[in-house]
Amino acid sequence: MRTRSPDHGSSGRQRTASLDYDLRVEQEIETYQRELIDNSADGLVAAPAVWSIVEGLLARRIEAVTGCAGGVAVVAHELDQRDAPMFLSLGAGTCALEVNAIIPATKRPTTCTLECLDFNPETIAVGRGAAAERGVDFVGTVMDVNRLRLEENRYDVVLAWAALHHFVELDHIAREINKGLKPDGVFITMDICSRNGFVLWPENERVVDAFWQRLPKSHRYARTLGAEPQYCDRYPNVDCSLTGFECIRSEDVLPSLRRHLDEVHFVPAHALARRFFDTMFGGNFDLGRPFDLQFFLEVMIADELAIARQELRPDTFFAVYRKRVAAG
């Protein structure tokens, strides 16, 4: 089990000083190549059944704000508002979400040009193959998004889905997104906005610890800390950014976006839910069991109320932004 970094508030450049940037890139690529081999042809890690329910609840909240039934539907709706839309996805990995979910959800899938950027050539190759099978007009580019350079006023829709929390140069990326959007273009993101390294904020940690004490031993096994499940007497509040780029500057994602783009919709979520029901511990839960169902309901209610009252900070957010046009 990795230990927590002693400096939680440092900037991205300071945090990467502990490990050479190029070495982090190599480790990140190796991680996703292992997932391609270990999980499926498209590299998607199967989520626990309980997490699918959490995601469904978030989709309802997104619908209440946007009128579209979840984040994928929002992207598809925006593409449908344009003729021959230019669609860019940053940190797209295998492009499975874009090729297999978003574009098929549009009314005219063959009219869209999809450009995907990722620094892993293996995942881009997978995306290129999947796009060819579906007849998607596809451009895949191997690129470090931290060094992003976009053509001005080119894109109708830019997407970053669970990607921004892997990037270091967030202000640069946000400026480039704003530059690359057409005047009526939109940037859409679903991402992590936790404390750097996915470490709990103190106020969130107190509530997580209180719920944790109610869990039986059978529910305290982490599924993602090693090859075998590891028992955790307390919630393992470890820093995930010590080696690769996982949540390297996640607490800076929202401030950077808000400095450079105009926010249209914002849906915060998961002050607590990720800590119990995502891939690390979610496999321990079966909502067919009375304790599991009761615990799930209590955590989700506490989560929603705490976010609504701004008592706890969210780990996740969905947001839509428009291009910010300079005054004058």
Beta strands, then each sheet from edge to edge (+ up, - down):
strand 1: 86-90
strand 2: 113-118
strand 3: 137-142
strand 4: 155-161
strand 5: 181-192
strand 6: 221-222
strand 7: 230-231
strand 8: 262-269
strand 9: 316-322
sheet 1: 3+ 2+ 1+ 4+ 5+ 9- 8+
sheet 2: 6+ 7-
end
